[in-house]
């Protein structure tokens, strides 16, 4: 069992215990009529809650097909827990209703199975779920944000090392000489002609590329030319451009609409839980999609 699963089980058990304590304080469902036996029934209800949590967690994994992880971001974790509550609350309410009907109705006739009892139980468990969700939201949001900030710090340090390495590798090179970070055998020159679906081409000197943006049926190529940021439009897809640049390991896809040159990334930012890349010279912020976060992190770590 890995750490994430253990953490999830721990959270669910603590949540169930919290709900049992709330029920012990208010004693709904006629539990006060059972005197000391009420606590035995509360333990049984707690057991039902744990079973319900495992069932809901299994359903959730099947639906989302991905575990809750910090790599997925704070918003994903909160959204995932919200979905868990939406599945678990009616499920555990139904299980408690059945327990009320078959076990607790001996002394309290009002525990007989009915729609009224189900909605009463659902309301009580929804209240408990709200309090539990509020607690975990405040407890873990700060933790995840702190972890993301630490990760951003490490990535920015890696970027600085990359920039330093590239500056050393290119300081003595001629203008069109292949830098050390590109394989000279695979790519004989750093200047290439990008082609698209028409006969038009765009001349690109790789070290000066900032980023490539997909705009409809065109791509916008942002690069430095004579010290100025310029953009060229080429009728092509970003996939076509990506294939032509695939041998340059400093150029990575960060979003379905963007390719970036890591050499021209000033720093990595985290805004509202979303990763962005701040580009040199233009100060444009390029988004990093959830599906590309891992590959961008790996590219930065590999280059540094």
N, C-alpha and C positions, 0 to 999 in steps of 0.2 A: 504494500500500500504506500503510495507516494505522499509527500508532504501536503499537497493540495487536498487530497481526499481526507487525510486525517484532520486537516483544518476545517473542512466542510462538515465532517461528522461532529467535531467538537462544537462548532457553531450551532448545529441543529439540536444537539443534546442540551446545550445551555438554553436555547430558545424554548425547548419543551419544558425544561425545569422552571423557567420564568413564567410560562403560561400556567403551569400547575400551581405555582405560588399564588398567582392572581386568583385562580379558582378556589384555592384554600382560604383566601381572605374573604371573598364575597360569597362562597358556598352557594352557587346557583344549582339548578336542577333538583332542589329539595335535599341537597347533601347534608344540611344541618339536621335532618330527621334521622340520620344514620349514626349520630353521635361519633364515637371513636372509630366506627367502621368507615366513616366518610373518608378517612385518610388512606385506608386500603383501596377504596374506590378511586381516589385521586391518583394513587400509584398506578392503578390499572389504566386510568385515562392517560397518564403519562406514557405508559407503554404503547397505547394506541397512537399517541402523538408521534412517537419515534418511528413506529411502523409506517405511519402516514408520510412522514418526512422522507423515508427511504423510497417509498413508492413514488412520491412527487419528484424526488431528485432523479430517479430513473427515467421518468417521463420527460423531465426537462432536458436531460442529456440526449435522449432520443430525438427531441424536437430541435434543440440548438446544435447538437452534434459537436459541441466544443465546451470544454470545462471553463469555469470561471478562473481567469488568470490575469495577473497585472499586465501581461502583454496585450490583453484585449482592451485595456483602458478602464478608467474609473466609471465612465458612463455605462459600459457594458456590464460591469459587476453589479451596479445598481439596478440596471434593467433586468439582469438575470434573476436577482433576488426578488424583484417585483413579480416576475413571471412565476417564480417559485411560490410566492404567497398566493397568487391567483389560482394556482393548481392545488396547493396544500390546504388552504382554508376551507373550501367546500368539501374536500375529501375527508379531512379530520372531523368536520362538523357532521358529516353523514355517519362516520364511524362512532362518534360519541352519541348520536341519536339512536343508533342501533343498540349501543350499550345501555343507554337510558331505558329503552323499551324492554330489553331482555333481562336486565339485571336490577336496575333502580326502580322499576315500576311496582315492586312488591309492597313498598311502603308509601310511595307517592304515585297516585294514579295519573297525575299530570305528565308523567314521563312516557306515556304511551306514544308510539310512533304516529306522527301526524305532520302535515306541512307547517302548522304553527310552531311545533317543537323544533322542526328543522331550521326554520328561519330565526327562531330565538337563539338556537345554538350557533347558527352562522353569524349572527350579530355579535354574540359574545366572543367567538373565536376571531372575527374580523377586528374587533377592538384589541384583543391580545396581539394579533399579527401586526396591527398598526404600531403599537407600542414597541414590539420587538424590532420591527423594521426600522423605526426611528432610532432606536438605540444603536443597531449595527451600522446604520447609515452614517451617523456622526462618529462612531468609533473607528470605522475603516476608511472613510473618505480621506481623513487627514493622513492616515497611514499610507494609502495608495498614492496620494499626491506627493508625499515626502519621498516615496520610493521612485516615482516618476521623475521628480526633480533631481534626485541623486543620479538616476540613469542619464538624464540630459547632461548633467555635469560631466559624467564620464565620457559621453559621446563627444562633447565639445572639446575635452582634453585630447581625445583621439583625433579629432579634426585638426587641432592645432599641431599635433605631431605630424599629421599628413601634410599640412601646409609647409611645415618646416622641412620635411623630407623632400618635397617637390621643389622648394626654393633652392635647396642645396643641389638637387639633381639637375636643375635647369640653369643655375647661375652662370655656368661656363659654356652653356650650349649656344649654338647659333640659332637664329630665329626659326628656321624650319628643320632643325635637327630633332630626331626622335628623342623625347625625354626618357629617362631610365624607367619610369613607371609604366611604359608601354613596351611590349615585346617588339623589338626591332625585326625579328624574324617573321612574326605574324603580320606586322604592319610596317611597311618600309618608310612611310612618311606620316607626319601628323597633319598634313593638309589633304583633305579629301573633297570630292565633288558629290554632294548629296543629290540623289535623283528621286523623282516621284513618278506620277502616272502620266506626266507630259514630258516634252523634250527639255523643259526648263531645269536648270540645276542651281545649286547654291554652294559656293565655295566656303569651306569651313576649316579654320585652323583650330584643331581640337583644344589646345590649352585656353583659347579665348572663348570657347562656348560657355554660356551661362546656363541656359536650359532650353528645352524644346517643349512647346505647348501645342496640344491638339485643338484646332478651332474648326469645327465642322469638317469639310472635306479637305482642309488644309492643315499644315503645321506651321507654327510660328517659331522661327529659330532666332533666339536672342543671343547675340555674341558681341564681343568687343571688336571694334574696328577703328584703328588709329586712336585708341584711348577713349572712344565714345561707344555707348551702348546703342546698338542698332538691331532692328528686327527684319528678317526676310521671310516672306511667305512662299511656301512650296506646296503644290498640290500633291499631297501624299498622306498616308496614315502614319500615326506615331509608331505603329508596328513596323512599317517599312523602314522608317528612320532608325528605329531601335536595332533592326537586323543589320543595317549598314554600320552601326556604331558598336556592335556587340563585342568586338575585340578590344575596345578601350574600357578597361576595368574601372576607370574613375567615373564613367557615365552609367548611371543606374536609373531604373524606373522607380519612382516614388508614388505614382498615382496613375490611374488609367489615362489621364490627360497630360502627364508631365514626365519628362526625362530630365535629370539634372546632372551637372558636372560637379562631382564632389570637390574638385579643385577650387571651384568658385562658390562653395558654401561657406558663409562667414560663421554661422553658428546654428545650432539646433534649438528650437523654441518649443515650449509646451503652452498652448493657449486653450483654455477651457477644456483641458483633457485631451486635446488633439495635437499631434506632432506637426511642426512646420519647419521648413528649411529657409533660413534667411540668406538670400543671394547677395554676393558682393556687387559693388558698383551700382546695381539697380535698386537694392534694398527691397526687392520683391520677396514676399513670403509664399513659398510653394508648399501646398499641403502634402502630407504623407498619409495615404489611405491605410486602413487597418490591415488590409491584406498584404501591404508592402512594407510594413514596419520592420518585420523580421529581416527581410532581404536588405533593407537600407542599413540596419544596425550591423548586419554581417559584413556588408561592403565597407562600411566605415572602419570596423574593427580589423578587417583584412588589410585594408590599405595602410592603416597606421602601424 
